[in-house]
């Protein structure tokens, strides 16, 4: 298992021991290109959908670019300031896309309430089970958060099916599935060093970028459906 000397900050991954071309984690650094590609695909999707670039969609795109740039900087440099640029945009993107999803189903108040419950349960779960899970492998500490997100995500998919139909729900289910797969890849990275020398964290980047792009597409699809139904409701 690789170990990081001081000046390194943040979680340790298998790739940490494979510096190349000045990058502390070359594979994990380079694969952040997938996140930038996801942002570009999301941008093209919004433009082709005919939806206007509303403030919430623009913010999602900006945050997604921020995730790709910030994560690349952190995996490449492993400094404290780069670590903040890595996790802050990612958390904000996740919270915003979740809020927008629930808002399309039940309104703003329900979205805020659901996020508060999810965060509270996640924190309590990490406090109660995080240390014991970390004895298996350090990155498993956040499994209670992933579990809570999975439960909420399943409820959101069910809500999307009921309100917007099968196709919309399947898009949400795909985003959730890629997110779960990405979380699993991140969690088991250090367990896989002897099998995959550079680890499985790069799959977190690939899976999460796909989930993020699908999540943005889902929000666009639901917003467009609501806009298209507004005239008929008014009539």
Long-range contacts (C-beta under 8 A, 24 or more apart in sequence): 1-190, 1-193, 2-193, 4-78, 7-78, 7-79, 8-78, 9-78, 9-79, 9-80, 9-83, 10-74, 10-78, 10-83, 10-86, 11-138, 11-139, 12-138, 12-190, 13-139, 13-189, 13-190, 13-199, 13-201, 14-189, 14-190, 14-192, 14-193, 14-196, 14-197, 14-198, 14-199, 14-200, 14-201, 15-75, 15-198, 15-199, 15-201, 15-202, 16-78, 18-197, 18-198, 22-76, 23-75, 23-76, 24-75, 24-76, 24-77, 24-78, 25-75, 25-76, 25-78, 25-201, 26-198, 27-198, 27-199, 27-202, 28-75, 28-198, 28-199, 28-201, 28-202, 28-205, 29-72, 29-75, 29-76, 31-202, 31-205, 31-206, 32-68, 32-69, 32-71, 32-72, 32-75, 32-205, 33-68, 33-72, 34-68, 34-205, 34-206, 34-209, 34-210, 35-64, 35-67, 35-68, 35-71, 35-205, 35-208, 35-209, 35-212, 36-65, 36-68, 36-69, 37-209, 38-64, 38-68, 38-209, 38-210, 38-212, 38-213, 39-64, 39-65, 39-68, 39-213, 41-213, 42-212, 42-213, 42-216, 42-217, 45-213, 45-216, 45-217, 45-220, 46-216, 46-220, 49-220, 49-224, 50-224, 51-220, 51-223, 51-224, 51-227, 54-223, 56-96, 56-100, 56-219, 57-216, 57-219, 57-220, 59-96, 60-93, 60-96, 60-97, 60-100, 60-216, 60-219, 61-216, 63-89, 63-92, 63-93, 63-96, 64-89, 64-93, 64-212, 64-213, 64-216, 66-93, 67-93, 67-212, 68-209, 71-205, 90-208, 93-212, 97-212, 97-215, 97-216, 97-219, 98-152, 98-156, 100-219, 101-156, 101-160, 101-172, 101-215, 101-218, 101-219, 101-222, 102-156, 102-159, 104-163, 104-164, 104-219, 104-222, 104-223, 104-226, 105-156, 105-159, 105-160, 105-163, 105-222, 106-159, 114-152, 118-148, 118-149, 118-152, 121-148, 122-148, 122-149, 137-187, 137-188, 137-189, 137-190, 137-191, 138-190, 139-186, 139-187, 139-188, 139-189, 139-190, 140-187, 140-188, 142-187, 143-187, 146-180, 146-183, 146-187, 149-179, 149-183, 150-176, 150-180, 153-179, 160-218, 160-222, 164-221, 164-222, 164-225, 168-218, 168-221, 168-222, 168-225, 171-214, 171-217, 171-218, 171-221, 172-214, 172-215, 172-218, 174-214, 175-210, 175-211, 175-212, 175-214, 175-215, 175-218, 176-211, 178-207, 178-208, 178-210, 178-211, 178-214, 179-207, 179-208, 179-211, 181-207, 182-206, 182-207, 182-208, 182-210, 182-211
